[in-house]
C-alpha cells in the first residue's frame, strides 16, 4: 500500500542536522532532477538587488512580507535537516502527529506514506530535508513549470513502486497533477462535512477540516497496522475504523472516488 500526501505550506526549520544528501532520499534515481530544481531555486533566492528580489518574490508567489523565505531558500545547500514529518507542520501533519505514534505504527507510516513536493519530487516521512519555500505551481527560470517537470521525471521511479499494491491518494489537485497512479489500483479521497440545516442534511467540502481528517485517516491506518491488498480492502479497513465511506461513480480510466463523510469538526 502506498499513501500519497501533499506537502504543507507551513514548515518548521530544523535546529540541527547535516545538510541534505540527495542520494539518501527515497528513490535515489531522482537525485539528478532534484539537484536541478534545488540549484535553480538557490540561485533564484540568492539574488540581492532590489529589482532581483522583487522578481524572485514574484516567481515564488510570495509577498514582500515573506522575503525571509528567500533567505531560507538561499541557504538550502548548507541548512540543517530533519525528518520530513518534522519539517511539514500544516494542518494535515498536526492531525497525523507522527511523532507520538508507537514504534510499530511509525515504522508502518514511514514505509507507506510519501509526500509530493515541488522541490524534492516525492519523499518519505523519514527522509531528512531542510525547510524550504517552493510550490509546485511555480515556474523556475530556465527550468520551466514544476508540474510539467516532475510529471516527466516521476513515472520511471514511481510506477514500479505503485505496481505492487493499492494506492490511497490524499493529495490536493496541484500535487495530484505531478504523477498519476494506476487507475485500476488507486483511489482518491474527498472529505465531506455533513450537518443538518433546518432539518435537512447538507454536505460541504471544508478545506481546513478536509486536511485534518486526512491526517487522522492516515494515523488511524498506521495505528491499526492496516495491510489492504486492494482498494476494496482499503474501504473495508476505513469502515472498520468507524469512518463513513461512500463510493462515487468514476469515469473510465480514472481512480476510484471515495467520500469520507464526517459530522464533527
C-alpha positions in Angstrom: 0.0 0.0 0.0 1.2 3.5 -0.9 -0.3 6.6 0.6 0.2 9.9 -1.3 0.3 13.1 0.7 0.5 16.8 -0.2 3.2 18.9 1.5 2.2 21.8 3.8 2.9 25.4 3.1 3.9 25.8 6.7 7.3 24.3 7.6 9.4 24.2 10.7 13.2 24.7 10.2 15.5 22.0 11.7 17.6 23.1 14.6 20.5 20.7 14.0 21.4 18.1 11.4 23.7 17.6 8.4 22.8 19.2 5.1 20.6 17.4 2.7 22.1 14.4 0.9 20.1 14.0 -2.3 21.3 10.4 -2.8 20.0 9.4 0.6 16.4 10.4 -0.1 13.8 7.8 -1.1 14.0 6.9 -4.8 17.7 7.9 -5.3 17.2 7.7 -9.1 15.5 11.2 -8.7 18.8 12.7 -7.4 19.5 14.4 -10.7 16.1 16.2 -11.2 16.2 17.1 -7.5 19.6 18.7 -8.0 18.4 20.7 -11.0 15.4 22.1 -9.1 17.4 22.8 -5.9 20.3 24.6 -7.7 17.9 26.8 -9.6 15.9 27.6 -6.5 19.0 28.5 -4.6 20.3 30.7 -7.4 17.0 32.5 -7.7 16.9 33.1 -4.0 20.4 34.4 -3.6 20.0 37.4 -5.8 20.2 40.6 -3.7 19.4 43.7 -5.8 16.0 45.3 -5.1 14.8 44.5 -8.6 16.1 40.9 -8.4 14.5 40.3 -5.0 11.1 41.7 -6.3 11.4 39.3 -9.3 12.2 36.3 -7.1 9.3 37.0 -4.8 7.0 37.2 -7.9 8.3 33.9 -9.3 7.7 32.2 -5.9 4.3 33.8 -5.5 5.1 35.3 -2.1 4.9 38.9 -0.8 7.5 41.3 0.4 6.4 40.5 4.0 7.6 36.9 3.3 11.0 37.9 2.0 12.7 35.9 4.8 11.7 32.8 2.7 14.3 33.9 0.1 17.0 33.7 2.8 15.9 30.3 3.9 15.9 29.1 0.2 19.3 30.7 -0.4 20.9 28.5 2.3 19.4 25.2 1.4 22.7 23.6 0.4 24.0 24.0 4.0 20.8 24.2 6.1 20.2 21.7 8.9 17.8 18.9 8.1 15.2 16.8 10.0 12.8 14.1 9.0 10.1 15.4 6.6 7.5 14.5 9.3 9.1 17.2 11.5 9.6 19.8 8.7 6.0 19.8 7.4 3.8 21.5 10.0 0.5 22.2 8.4 -3.0 21.0 9.4 -2.7 17.5 8.0 0.6 16.9 9.7 -0.6 18.3 13.0 -3.5 15.8 12.9 -1.3 13.0 11.8 1.1 13.7 14.7 3.6 11.2 13.5 6.0 11.8 16.5 3.5 10.4 19.0 2.9 7.1 17.2 4.2 4.0 18.8 7.2 2.4 17.1 5.3 -0.2 15.0 2.8 2.4 13.8 5.6 4.8 12.9 7.5 2.2 11.0 4.3 1.4 9.1 3.9 5.1 8.3 7.4 5.6 7.2 7.2 2.6 4.9 4.0 3.6 3.2 3.3 7.4 3.3 5.1 9.7 0.8 4.9 13.4 0.3 4.9 15.1 -3.0 6.9 18.3 -3.3 7.8 21.0 -5.8 11.4 20.8 -4.7 12.1 17.1 -4.0 9.5 15.4 -6.2 8.5 12.9 -3.6 10.0 11.9 -0.3 9.2 9.6 2.6 8.4 11.0 6.0 11.7 9.8 7.5 13.8 11.4 4.7 15.9 14.2 6.1 15.2 17.5 4.4 15.6 21.2 5.2 12.7 23.7 5.4 12.0 25.5 2.1 9.5 27.5 0.1 8.6 26.3 -3.3 5.1 25.5 -4.6 4.7 23.0 -7.4 2.8 25.8 -9.3 6.0 27.8 -9.7 7.8 28.1 -13.0 11.6 28.4 -12.3 13.9 30.3 -14.7 15.5 28.1 -17.4 13.7 25.1 -15.9 10.0 25.9 -16.5 6.9 24.8 -14.7 7.5 22.3 -12.0 4.3 20.4 -12.5 5.4 19.5 -16.1 9.0 18.9 -14.9 8.0 16.4 -12.3 5.3 14.8 -14.4 8.1 13.8 -16.8 10.6 12.8 -14.2 8.5 10.8 -11.7 6.9 7.9 -13.6 10.1 6.0 -14.2 10.8 6.0 -10.5 7.3 5.7 -9.1 5.4 3.4 -11.5 7.3 0.2 -10.3 6.7 1.1 -6.7 2.9 1.6 -7.2 2.6 -1.6 -9.2 2.8 -3.7 -6.1 -0.4 -2.8 -4.3 -3.2 -0.3 -3.8 -2.6 3.5 -3.8 -4.6 5.8 -1.5 -4.3 9.3 -3.0 -4.8 12.1 -0.5 -3.1 14.9 -2.5 -4.6 18.2 -3.5 -5.2 18.9 -7.2 -1.9 20.8 -7.8 0.2 18.0 -6.4 -2.0 15.3 -7.9 -1.0 16.5 -11.3 2.6 15.6 -10.7 2.1 11.9 -11.1 -0.9 9.7 -11.9 -1.1 6.3 -10.2 -2.6 3.2 -11.9 -6.3 3.8 -12.2 -7.2 0.2 -11.5 -5.5 0.0 -8.1 -5.9 3.5 -6.8 -8.5 5.7 -5.0 -8.8 9.4 -4.2 -10.5 10.7 -1.1 -12.8 13.7 -0.6 -13.9 14.7 2.9 -17.4 16.0 3.3 -18.7 17.7 6.4 -22.4 16.8 7.0 -24.6 18.9 9.1 -28.3 19.3 9.5 -29.8 22.7 8.5 -33.5 23.3 9.1 -33.9 19.6 9.4 -32.2 18.8 6.1 -28.8 17.1 5.9 -26.3 19.2 3.9 -22.8 18.3 2.9 -19.9 20.6 2.0 -16.1 20.4 1.5 -14.3 22.4 4.1 -10.6 22.9 3.3 -9.2 23.0 6.9 -11.3 20.1 8.0 -10.5 18.2 4.9 -6.8 18.3 5.7 -7.2 17.4 9.3 -9.4 14.4 8.6 -7.0 13.1 6.0 -4.3 13.3 8.7 -6.5 11.4 11.1 -7.2 8.8 8.5 -3.5 8.1 7.9 -2.9 8.0 11.7 -5.8 5.5 12.2 -4.5 3.2 9.4 -1.0 3.3 10.9 -2.2 2.5 14.4 -4.2 -0.4 13.0 -1.3 -1.7 11.0 -3.7 -2.0 8.1 -2.5 -4.2 5.2 -5.1 -3.8 2.4 -4.2 -5.6 -0.8 -6.8 -3.8 -2.9 -9.0 -0.6 -3.0 -11.9 -2.7 -1.7 -9.8 -3.7 1.3 -8.9 0.0 1.9 -12.6 0.8 2.0 -13.2 -2.1 4.4 -10.3 -1.0 6.6 -11.6 2.5 6.8 -15.1 1.3 7.7 -13.7 -1.0 10.3 -12.0 2.1 11.8 -15.5 3.7 12.0 -15.2 6.1 9.1 -18.3 6.6 6.9 -17.1 5.9 3.4 -19.3 6.2 0.2 -18.0 5.5 -3.3 -18.9 7.7 -6.2 -19.1 6.7 -9.8 -15.7 7.2 -11.5 -15.0 7.8 -15.2 -13.4 5.0 -17.2 -9.6 5.1 -16.7 -9.8 7.2 -13.6 -9.1 6.2 -9.9 -12.0 5.2 -7.7 -13.6 8.1 -5.9 -14.2 7.7 -2.1 -16.1 10.2 0.0 -15.4 10.2 3.7 -18.4 11.8 5.5 -17.9 13.3 8.9 -20.3 15.0 11.2 -18.0 16.8 13.7 -15.4 19.4 13.1 
